[in-house]
Amino acid sequence: MPIKIHLDMLLVQRKVKSKDLAQAIGITEQNLSLLKQGKVKGFRLSTLEAICLYLDCQPGDLLQLVPAEPDTVDDGE
């Protein structure tokens, strides 16, 4: 089940530039960009905490579990 990251949406809502967030939480703009695009396999809870504190949000505002499509099973009938 993939997890969708809504960081880009929160940045727009809070009128925060990626550059400013990256600098404030101590990661590179490139790594923040990868996170925004969902191209990371994981990230530290301390990074999640820093993002939430800076953007005044909860982890659930940033992350969404997207259920996988149920497999179509051909039972031969």
C-alpha positions, 0 to 999 in steps of 0.5 A: 500500500503506497503512502501519499505525501501532501507536503506540496499542498501544505507548503502552498496553504501555508505560503512557505517556500521549499527553500525556507522549509529545507533551511529551517529543518536542516535538509537539502532542497534536493532531499526535500524535493524528493520527499515532496515527490514521494520518491523516498522509501522512508525518512526520519521521524525527527524530520517529520517532527521538524516539518510538523512543527514548522508548518504547524500541522499533524503527521496525518496532514502530511501522510495518507495511506492509499489502499491498494486495488483489490486483486481480481481473482479468476476462480474459473467460473 
